[in-house]
């Protein structure tokens, strides 16, 4: 990754009319409905944006959408890049750097995750308060990282406290249940064994998923405030583990999604 590449990606989008978005939003698996709320949308397909990671077959519909929600200028990533698709850490975080250079001042992230904390049930949402990186690498471990910011990035409070408090307040007001906890990221794409779920619980994780952490590390590199919410799609009980059904995971994400859309819309309204 070079500054010149980033400039070209950003130049392409500015030319298309992506004019100083204030908020960037990354939508997780099965969580695309927020795009229906975007007014005056302008779309840029990932395949057409210079230096964007090359899309896989599964990914042909991935796009960045610019427009307004609740009167605020936003840029939304419909579909994200995952390590399990064969992308590397620089690939999966490149869009965050692009959105930052376009001008966003806040980043919202959503994902689908498994509930490790068994007080949480499928269909619950969890506000991420902290994370554990078990993906075996870092999006900041590259040679010219110093051109883009510090190498040794502080991670003592990676998720913005003010936005977390706001989101909790909104959830309360709207009567939406919002759990809080620690998200652990794994590479996937295989799901976890019973022994792994036990280990993750012992480590202090409340939810497990295959994304988000690389984007959050890069957002911290860019000093970009983040709020992240997991939609819990399955219960990871090692003593009663049923075979996982990806179709069901996507279905549960879809069913829970209207609540997530409500939370994000209200948060956009209040910042
Ligand atoms: N493990 C990892 N990733 C996931 C899970 C899970 O149980 N559910 C949804 N994403």
Boltz pocket constraint, residues with backbone or C-beta under 6 A from the ligand:
constraints:
  - pocket:
      binder: B
      contacts: [[A, 112], [A, 113], [A, 114], [A, 115], [A, 190], [A, 191], [A, 192], [A, 208], [A, 209], [A, 210], [A, 233], [A, 234], [A, 236], [A, 249]]
      max_distance: 6.0
